[in-house]
């Protein structure tokens, strides 16, 4: 699970920084705030970018959800699992499913 969480954070960071560079918003502060990291808890793992909460991963299943508030899962915003991270573009405000990939 640790390797998959690291891969998710790396993908979020890469996609976010690529979007910033394409938009010419790639100053050092913005690039640093696009770096993702995670915090494992008993039931969920929180995935943050910079100092903001972004996603929650269910430890038991690997499902990825959005958040309602920091540390509060939003089950209505589903973004696949840790095994399907490449089916999404993670560089925008929320993950967007890439067309044609299942």
Secondary structure, 3 states (H helix, E strand, C coil): CHHHHHHHHHHHHHHHHHHHHHCCCCCHHHHHHCCEEEEECCCEEEEEECCEEEEEEECCCCEEEEEEECCEEEEEEEEEECCCHHHEECCCCCCEECCCCC
